[in-house]
Amino acid sequence: MFLIITRDTMFFTAMKNILSKGNVVHIQNEEEIDVMLHQHAFVIIDTLMNNVFHSNLLTQIERLKPVHVIIFSPFNIKRCLGKVPVTFVPRTITIIDFVALINGSYCSVPEADVSLSRKQHQVLSCIANQMTTEDILEKLKISLKRSTAINTIS
């Protein structure tokens, strides 16, 4: 079973046609995930206009114990799903390489230019959501070092 997590209908349709073998399910929000029915699925996530990281949706995906997760993203996030095997691919991946990846064959997936830790991505997501520094510090339970605070005031 393939779970395609995207808000983009054209992306889902393309994936459904490429993955013509097997059951392909379109997931747009966390309520559509059935932890029992979708257990051990192969998950494909489209992150364009769909930030699933640091959300309940990602928590639900982890609970599925997926066989593998492919994430279409311009950057990597280290250990974003803990021990779940994850491959980040750019949206420019060729269909031949994508199919090879799905089938477990070797393909030349280019390495992303940027690789972030989970915390770095969380901070950037908060900034993108226009949160204030104080709100970010509180939400992520980060404390400023005294020397940093003094340098900021000076």
Sine and cosine of phi, psi and omega as CSV:
sin_phi,cos_phi,sin_psi,cos_psi,sin_omega,cos_omega
0.00,0.00,0.67,-0.74,0.06,-1.00
-0.92,-0.38,0.78,-0.63,0.14,-0.99
-0.97,-0.26,0.85,-0.53,0.03,-1.00
-0.96,-0.28,0.92,-0.40,-0.05,-1.00
-0.97,-0.23,0.96,-0.27,-0.04,-1.00
-0.33,-0.95,0.41,-0.91,0.14,-0.99
-0.98,-0.18,-0.06,1.00,-0.08,-1.00
-1.00,-0.09,0.94,-0.34,-0.04,-1.00
-0.89,0.46,-0.62,0.79,0.01,-1.00
-0.92,0.40,-0.64,0.77,0.04,-1.00
-0.88,0.48,-0.71,0.70,0.01,-1.00
-0.88,0.48,-0.71,0.70,-0.01,-1.00
-0.87,0.49,-0.68,0.73,0.04,-1.00
-0.88,0.48,-0.72,0.69,0.01,-1.00
-0.89,0.46,-0.66,0.75,-0.01,-1.00
-0.88,0.48,-0.64,0.77,0.01,-1.00
-0.94,0.33,-0.62,0.79,0.02,-1.00
-0.93,0.37,-0.63,0.78,-0.07,-1.00
-1.00,-0.10,0.66,0.75,-0.11,-0.99
-0.83,0.56,-0.30,0.95,0.03,-1.00
-1.00,0.06,0.92,-0.38,0.12,-0.99
0.98,-0.22,0.01,-1.00,-0.06,-1.00
-0.99,0.15,0.84,-0.55,-0.01,-1.00
-0.87,-0.48,0.85,-0.53,-0.08,-1.00
-0.89,-0.45,0.74,-0.67,0.03,-1.00
-1.00,-0.02,0.85,-0.53,0.03,-1.00
-0.90,-0.44,0.82,-0.57,0.02,-1.00
-0.93,-0.38,-0.32,0.95,0.03,-1.00
-0.45,-0.90,0.21,-0.98,-0.11,-0.99
-0.89,0.45,-0.47,0.88,-0.02,-1.00
-0.91,0.41,-0.38,0.92,-0.03,-1.00
-0.99,0.14,-0.14,0.99,0.01,-1.00
-1.00,0.07,0.80,-0.61,0.08,-1.00
-0.95,-0.30,0.96,-0.29,-0.12,-0.99
-0.85,0.53,-0.56,0.83,0.01,-1.00
-0.98,0.20,-0.76,0.64,-0.06,-1.00
-0.92,0.39,-0.62,0.79,-0.09,-1.00
-1.00,-0.10,0.17,0.99,0.00,-1.00
-0.82,0.57,0.70,-0.72,0.06,-1.00
0.88,0.47,0.48,0.88,0.04,-1.00
-0.97,0.24,0.25,-0.97,0.16,-0.99
-1.00,-0.06,0.87,-0.50,-0.14,-0.99
-0.95,-0.31,0.72,-0.70,0.09,-1.00
-0.85,-0.53,0.82,-0.57,-0.06,-1.00
-0.89,-0.46,0.78,-0.63,0.11,-0.99
-0.98,-0.19,0.90,-0.43,-0.05,-1.00
-1.00,-0.03,-0.07,1.00,0.01,-1.00
-0.92,0.40,0.87,-0.49,-0.03,-1.00
0.86,0.52,0.46,0.89,-0.08,-1.00
-0.44,-0.90,0.98,0.21,-0.03,-1.00
-0.99,0.16,0.99,-0.11,-0.03,-1.00
-1.00,0.06,-0.23,0.97,-0.06,-1.00
-0.94,0.34,0.57,-0.82,0.01,-1.00
0.87,0.50,0.63,0.77,-0.01,-1.00
-0.73,-0.69,0.17,-0.99,0.07,-1.00
-0.91,0.42,-0.48,0.88,0.01,-1.00
-0.89,0.46,-0.69,0.73,0.02,-1.00
-0.91,0.42,-0.61,0.79,0.06,-1.00
-0.88,0.47,-0.67,0.74,0.04,-1.00
-0.89,0.46,-0.66,0.75,0.01,-1.00
-0.88,0.47,-0.69,0.73,0.03,-1.00
-0.85,0.52,-0.65,0.76,-0.02,-1.00
-0.91,0.42,-0.37,0.93,0.02,-1.00
-0.95,0.30,-0.31,0.95,-0.10,-0.99
0.79,0.62,0.86,0.51,-0.07,-1.00
-0.90,0.44,0.48,-0.88,0.06,-1.00
-0.89,0.46,-0.69,0.72,-0.02,-1.00
-0.33,-0.94,0.47,-0.89,0.06,-1.00
-0.80,-0.60,0.78,-0.63,0.12,-0.99
-0.94,-0.34,0.79,-0.62,-0.04,-1.00
-0.87,-0.49,0.86,-0.51,0.10,-1.00
-0.99,0.15,0.94,-0.34,-0.09,-1.00
-0.37,-0.93,0.54,-0.84,0.03,-1.00
-0.98,0.21,-0.10,1.00,0.00,-1.00
-0.59,-0.81,0.32,-0.95,0.05,-1.00
-0.99,-0.11,0.48,-0.88,0.15,-0.99
-0.80,-0.60,0.91,-0.42,-0.06,-1.00
-0.89,0.45,0.73,-0.68,0.07,-1.00
0.76,0.65,0.64,0.77,-0.05,-1.00
-0.91,0.40,-0.42,0.91,0.03,-1.00
-0.84,-0.54,0.55,0.84,0.02,-1.00
0.89,0.46,-0.86,-0.50,-0.06,-1.00
-1.00,-0.02,-0.01,1.00,0.01,-1.00
-0.93,0.36,0.74,-0.67,0.04,-1.00
-0.92,0.39,0.82,-0.57,-0.06,-1.00
-0.79,-0.61,0.68,-0.73,0.12,-0.99
-0.83,-0.56,0.81,-0.58,0.08,-1.00
-1.00,-0.06,0.73,-0.69,0.03,-1.00
-0.74,-0.67,0.53,-0.85,0.08,-1.00
-0.98,0.20,0.36,-0.93,0.03,-1.00
-0.93,0.38,-0.20,0.98,-0.01,-1.00
-1.00,0.01,0.10,1.00,0.00,-1.00
-0.86,0.50,0.62,-0.79,0.02,-1.00
-0.96,0.27,0.42,-0.91,0.02,-1.00
-0.89,0.46,-0.62,0.78,0.01,-1.00
-0.87,0.49,-0.73,0.69,0.01,-1.00
-0.92,0.40,-0.62,0.79,0.01,-1.00
-0.90,0.43,-0.71,0.70,0.02,-1.00
-0.89,0.45,-0.65,0.76,0.05,-1.00
-0.87,0.49,-0.66,0.75,0.02,-1.00
-0.89,0.45,-0.69,0.72,0.03,-1.00
-0.87,0.49,-0.63,0.78,-0.04,-1.00
-0.99,0.13,0.03,1.00,0.04,-1.00
0.99,0.15,0.19,0.98,0.03,-1.00
-1.00,0.05,0.24,-0.97,0.05,-1.00
-0.95,0.31,0.66,-0.75,0.16,-0.99
-0.57,-0.82,0.43,-0.90,-0.06,-1.00
-1.00,0.01,0.99,0.11,0.06,-1.00
-0.99,0.11,0.88,-0.48,-0.01,-1.00
-0.90,0.43,0.61,-0.79,0.03,-1.00
-0.95,0.31,0.66,-0.75,0.02,-1.00
-0.92,0.39,0.52,-0.86,0.04,-1.00
-0.94,0.34,-0.48,0.88,-0.06,-1.00
-0.84,-0.54,0.72,-0.69,0.08,-1.00
-0.78,-0.63,0.87,-0.50,-0.09,-1.00
-0.93,-0.36,0.46,-0.89,0.18,-0.98
-0.99,0.17,0.22,-0.98,0.03,-1.00
-0.86,0.51,-0.69,0.72,-0.04,-1.00
-0.91,0.42,-0.67,0.74,0.03,-1.00
-0.87,0.50,-0.69,0.73,0.01,-1.00
-0.91,0.41,-0.61,0.80,0.04,-1.00
-0.87,0.49,-0.72,0.70,0.00,-1.00
-0.89,0.46,-0.72,0.70,0.00,-1.00
-0.89,0.45,-0.60,0.80,0.05,-1.00
-0.90,0.44,-0.65,0.76,0.03,-1.00
-0.90,0.44,-0.67,0.74,0.02,-1.00
-0.89,0.45,-0.69,0.73,0.02,-1.00
-0.89,0.46,-0.48,0.87,0.05,-1.00
-1.00,0.06,0.21,0.98,0.09,-1.00
0.87,0.50,0.58,0.82,0.07,-1.00
-0.98,0.21,0.51,-0.86,0.05,-1.00
-0.97,0.25,0.32,-0.95,0.03,-1.00
-0.84,0.55,-0.69,0.72,-0.02,-1.00
-0.89,0.46,-0.67,0.74,0.01,-1.00
-0.91,0.42,-0.63,0.78,0.03,-1.00
-0.90,0.44,-0.73,0.69,0.00,-1.00
-0.86,0.51,-0.67,0.74,-0.02,-1.00
-0.93,0.36,-0.73,0.68,-0.04,-1.00
-0.88,0.48,-0.68,0.74,-0.07,-1.00
-1.00,-0.06,0.05,1.00,0.00,-1.00
0.81,0.58,0.77,0.63,0.03,-1.00
-0.96,-0.30,0.66,-0.75,0.07,-1.00
-0.90,-0.44,0.61,-0.79,0.05,-1.00
-0.98,0.18,0.60,-0.80,0.11,-0.99
-0.95,0.30,0.55,-0.83,-0.03,-1.00
-0.83,0.56,-0.69,0.73,-0.02,-1.00
-0.90,0.44,-0.59,0.81,0.04,-1.00
-0.91,0.41,-0.69,0.72,0.00,-1.00
-0.90,0.44,-0.65,0.76,0.01,-1.00
-0.92,0.40,-0.67,0.74,0.02,-1.00
-0.90,0.43,-0.56,0.83,0.02,-1.00
-0.93,0.37,-0.62,0.78,-0.02,-1.00
-0.95,0.32,-0.59,0.80,-0.07,-1.00
-0.92,0.40,0.00,0.00,0.00,0.00
